[in-house]
Amino acid sequence: MDQPTICNHISAVTKVTIGDDYVCDECIKNGGTWVHLRTCQTCGITLCCDASPYKHMTKHYHRSQHPVIASAEPGERWLWCYPDEVFTEY
């Protein structure tokens, strides 16, 4: 069986970090709501996903260029690399 292709950005993640607070701080600041949360694997910030109205995590990526996020949803164990558009479960 072939192994899935993993990009260099995901390969560089040695420990997956998930945020401690189950909120999007940016949504809290502007009175918004979120659907799901994602944690940046570079700086550890947890923000809302693209199904959420403000898409704060994607905005964070465009500002910071931090490439890899993890789902912060209970029971989900996956990573996404923005520049390479690679998804993998862990």
Secondary structure, DSSP 8 states (H G I E B T S, - for coil): -------HHHHT--S----SS-S-HHHHHHT---S-EEEETTT--EEE-TTSSS-HHHHHHHHH---EEEE-STT--EEEETTTTEEEE-
